[in-house]
Amino acid sequence: MKLLDKLIIKDFLKTYFFVVLMLILVVLVLDFTEKNDKYISNQVPAGEILRYMGNYGLYLNNLLTPITVFISVIFITSKMAGRTEIIAILSSGVSFVRLLRPFLVGAALIGGVSFYLNGWVLPSATEGMTVFKMVYLEKGAPNTEQNIHIKVGDNSYAYLSRFFKTSNTGYNFTLETIEDGKLFAKISSDRIEWDTAKNVWTLINWRLRELKDRKEEWSVGEKMDTTLSIVPADFGVPENHHETLKLPQLSKQIRILEDRGADNVEYYKIERYVRFMSPFAALILTFIGVIMSARKTRGGSGFQIAMGFLLAFVYILLFILSRTFAENGADYPILAVWLPNIIFALTGLVLYKTVPR
């Protein structure tokens, strides 16, 4: 079987890369056609367009992995079944589980590459896509933010009416300490500036109000240095910031947000769950694909490939829905993220009862 294993793995990977390439090229052509007018009107350099398309291609590869793996497995297996090769292999005394081994090895290789891309390559590509859209398609990134509310501690909340990223300066700053719904302290300032030499914030024309034992204490001053759990880089963060961080950076950001008590830490945790969950999809869908296409059918492999597309789209739809549920406050977000893999793994075990012996 070793020679046959090599042939199956080779055909599996070759078909996978061909399907990936074809689907990505089709989507890139459609995307280029849709955005071509904006490219021309905004005078986007050709080099930047090519760089964007390369980053978008990496993003598509990750998104389409369930489809491409499933279609590749069904194509290879149905072709073997049509030539009665699977019947001959099983008749020679080889078990179906042994027949699965080269397919699972190929899926494991794809899953390993997918994990590396998700953890270290795709975040940079996503960041490049975000910057490209802001600079060339949305006519530049804004240099200011308005009406900023941010949690800087377990019981501390900050507000700025406006923050200028070019000068690292904010206006109408307020920091409130609230415990059990009661205000304990409030400090305000006309302006807040980031001191790059000391790595601290400087409050200009500050006013401090403290509530102690039903009494109020007031103090004012011109300048005061203070440390907060935020830095200028925390402003102007895009909505998909969690998708632009490499895996070590993502874990570090989660620790920072947890120490700060930030409300949006769940988005970063869910992103980490997804990156560890995604590679297993290749193994599960390969297992189901071999089972579905191991029988010889009169109609050929066309129907099986169509079913492969359908099931792969169902998996992607279920993945999107489960991630949405997790981000919207599911009690067990890690379970919600893993739900597609759990459902399809159970489906594969049920289908295993029908495989040819």
C-alpha positions, 0 to 999 in steps of 0.5 A: 500500500505504500506506493498507492499511498504516495499516489493518492496523496500526490493526486489529492494535493495536486487536485487541491491546489488546482481547484484552489487556484481556479476558484481564487482566479475566478473570484479575483477576476470578478473582484477586479472587474467590480473595482476597476472603475474605482482603480481608474478614478482614484489612480491606484498604482498597478503595484498596489493593485497586485499587492492587494490581489495577492493578499485577497488571494490568501484570504480566499484560500483560507475561506475556500479551504472547506470547499476545495478540500471537499471537492478534491477528495470527492473528485479523487475518490469517485474517480477511483470508484468509477474505475473499480479501484476501491473494490479491488483494494477492499477485496484484497483484504485492505480495510476501509480505515487503512484506505482512509490513511493517505487521504487523512495524511493529505488533509493533515498537511493541508490543515497544518499549512492552513494553521500556519497561514491563519496564525502568521501569514493571513493577519498581515494579508488582512491588514494589507487589505484593510489599509488598501481599502482605506487609502485607495477606495475610501479616500484615506484614513481619518486622522481624528476620532470623535466621541470616544468611550473606552474601558481602561480598567475593571471599574474605570471608563474614559471619554474623549470628545476628539483625539488627533492621531497625528499629534497624539492629543485628545480633548475634553478628557474624562476618567470615571471610577464606578463601582456597583453603579456608584461614582467614586472619583472623576477626573477631567481635563481640557486636554490630554497628551502622550509624552513619548519620552516618559510613556505617560499621559499628561493632563492639562488643566485638570480637575479631580472630584472624589466622593468619600464618606458622603463628602466631596473633595475637589482639587485642580491643577495645570499639569499632571502625569498619569499612567493609563492602560491605553496608548495612542495605538489603541485609537484608530483601531479598525473593526477587524483588528483581531483579524490583523494580529498574528497568533502571538500578538493575538494572545498578548492582546487578549491578556492586555484587554483582560487586565484592562477589563475591556468589553471587546475581549471576547472578539479576540478570544473567538478569533483565537478559537477559530484559528485552532478550530479551522485546520480540523475542518480539512480532516473532518470533511476529508473523512466525509468526502471519502465515505460519500464517494467510495461507491461506484455510481451510474451517473458518474462523479458529477452528482457527487461533486455537486453534493460536495459543493452543497455540503461544503457551502452548508459547512461555511454557512454553519461556521458563519452563523456559529461565529455570529452567535459566539460574538453576540454573547453565547454562554459558551463561545468556544462550543459555538465556534466548534459547533460546525466541526462537532456536527460534521464529525457526528455526521461522518460517524453516522455515514461511516456505517454505510461504507462498502466493506 
